[in-house]
Amino acid sequence: MDKFDQLILQELIENARQPVARIAERVNLSRSSVAERIKKMEDTGIISGYQVVLKPPKDQQVSAFFEIYHSAIKCTDIIPLIKVFPEVVQCHGISGETDLLVLCRASSMERITEIRNAIEQRPQITKVKTHVVMTEWYKPGDW
């Protein structure tokens, strides 16, 4: 996957129903090139399908922080691997031995586990620590 494939994926993650022409315009490629790239990503399994994902009510969501350690040269090389999950709502580079701190809000613990496992299986990821949020006293909008 090159930078154009990653840009196309990001566009599809943001809105999988947008026309190919709009994606082509936003990534600065021709419509036919974008359509071919999407088809290739579908054929190779990078894109395994499109689905409607309903956002659960906030009081039914599970939140977890992932401490991510990696072997990539730059943290920004890891971001595309994490951005593919719509449940990831924040990603921070922090000081100390942890490379990235990621906040994930999902509909269930099973989904949190799926996301963690998918991130952990990437070759550049050396370790993932999970911290499940037990209580959230303050959140944006409450201050």
C-alpha positions as CSV (number, residue, x, y, z in Angstrom):
1,M,0.0,0.0,0.0
2,D,1.3,3.4,-0.9
3,K,0.3,6.8,0.3
4,F,-2.6,7.1,-2.2
5,D,-4.1,3.8,-1.0
6,Q,-3.8,5.0,2.6
7,L,-5.5,8.3,1.6
8,I,-8.3,6.4,-0.2
9,L,-8.8,4.2,2.8
10,Q,-9.0,7.2,5.1
11,E,-11.7,8.7,2.8
12,L,-13.6,5.4,2.9
13,I,-13.4,5.2,6.7
14,E,-14.8,8.7,7.0
15,N,-17.6,8.0,4.5
16,A,-17.7,4.7,2.6
17,R,-20.8,5.9,0.7
18,Q,-19.2,8.9,-1.0
19,P,-18.8,8.8,-4.7
20,V,-15.5,7.6,-6.2
21,A,-15.3,11.0,-8.0
22,R,-15.3,12.8,-4.7
23,I,-12.5,10.5,-3.3
24,A,-10.5,11.0,-6.5
25,E,-10.8,14.8,-6.2
26,R,-9.7,14.7,-2.5
27,V,-6.7,12.4,-3.1
28,N,-5.7,14.0,-6.4
29,L,-6.0,11.0,-8.6
30,S,-8.3,10.1,-11.6
31,R,-11.7,8.4,-10.9
32,S,-10.6,5.3,-12.8
33,S,-7.3,5.0,-10.8
34,V,-9.2,5.4,-7.5
35,A,-11.8,2.8,-8.6
36,E,-9.0,0.4,-9.6
37,R,-7.2,0.9,-6.3
38,I,-10.4,0.3,-4.3
39,K,-11.2,-2.9,-6.3
40,K,-7.6,-4.1,-5.7
41,M,-7.9,-3.5,-2.0
42,E,-11.2,-5.4,-2.0
43,D,-9.7,-8.3,-4.0
44,T,-6.7,-8.6,-1.7
45,G,-8.8,-8.5,1.4
46,I,-7.5,-5.1,2.7
47,I,-11.1,-4.0,2.4
48,S,-13.2,-6.9,3.6
49,G,-16.6,-5.3,3.3
50,Y,-18.8,-2.3,4.0
51,Q,-21.3,-2.2,6.8
52,V,-23.6,0.0,8.8
53,V,-22.2,0.6,12.3
54,L,-24.6,2.0,14.7
55,K,-23.2,4.0,17.5
56,P,-24.4,2.7,20.9
57,P,-25.7,5.1,23.4
58,K,-22.9,6.6,25.5
59,D,-24.0,4.8,28.6
60,Q,-23.6,1.5,26.9
61,Q,-20.0,2.1,25.6
62,V,-16.9,0.6,27.0
63,S,-13.7,2.7,27.0
64,A,-10.1,1.6,27.2
65,F,-6.7,3.1,26.9
66,F,-4.1,1.3,25.0
67,E,-0.4,1.9,25.7
68,I,1.3,1.1,22.4
69,Y,5.0,0.3,22.0
70,H,6.4,-0.1,18.5
71,S,9.6,-0.6,16.6
72,A,8.8,1.9,13.8
73,I,11.2,4.8,13.2
74,K,8.5,7.4,13.8
75,C,5.2,7.3,15.7
76,T,3.5,8.8,12.6
77,D,4.2,5.5,10.8
78,I,1.9,3.7,13.2
79,I,-1.0,6.2,13.0
80,P,-2.5,4.7,9.8
81,L,-2.7,1.3,11.5
82,I,-4.7,2.8,14.3
83,K,-6.9,5.2,12.3
84,V,-8.7,2.3,10.5
85,F,-10.8,1.7,13.7
86,P,-13.6,4.1,14.0
87,E,-13.8,3.3,17.7
88,V,-10.4,5.0,18.3
89,V,-11.3,8.5,19.4
90,Q,-7.9,9.8,20.5
91,C,-4.3,9.0,19.9
92,H,-1.4,10.8,21.7
93,G,2.3,10.6,21.5
94,I,3.5,10.9,25.1
95,S,6.7,11.1,27.1
96,G,8.2,8.2,28.8
97,E,8.8,4.6,27.5
98,T,5.2,4.3,26.1
99,D,5.1,5.4,22.4
100,L,1.4,6.1,21.9
101,L,-1.6,6.4,24.2
102,V,-4.8,5.6,22.4
103,L,-8.4,6.0,23.7
104,C,-10.9,3.5,22.3
105,R,-14.7,3.6,22.9
106,A,-16.5,0.5,21.7
107,S,-19.9,-1.1,22.0
108,S,-18.5,-4.1,24.1
109,M,-15.5,-5.6,25.8
110,E,-15.4,-8.1,22.9
111,R,-14.9,-5.3,20.4
112,I,-12.2,-3.7,22.6
113,T,-10.5,-7.1,22.6
114,E,-10.8,-7.4,18.8
115,I,-9.3,-4.0,18.2
116,R,-6.5,-4.6,20.7
117,N,-5.7,-8.0,19.1
118,A,-5.7,-6.5,15.6
119,I,-3.3,-3.7,16.6
120,E,-1.1,-6.1,18.5
121,Q,-0.7,-8.4,15.5
122,R,0.9,-5.8,13.3
123,P,4.7,-6.5,12.9
124,Q,5.8,-3.0,14.0
125,I,3.9,-3.3,17.3
126,T,6.0,-4.8,20.1
127,K,3.7,-4.5,23.0
128,V,0.2,-3.3,23.9
129,K,-1.0,-2.7,27.5
130,T,-4.8,-2.2,28.0
131,H,-6.4,-0.1,30.7
132,V,-10.2,-0.5,30.9
133,V,-11.9,2.7,32.1
134,M,-14.0,1.8,35.2
135,T,-15.4,5.2,35.9
136,E,-15.4,8.4,33.9
137,W,-16.0,11.4,36.2
138,Y,-15.2,14.2,33.7
139,K,-15.3,14.2,29.9
140,P,-15.3,16.9,27.2
141,G,-18.4,19.1,27.6
142,D,-18.6,18.6,31.4
143,W,-15.9,21.2,32.3
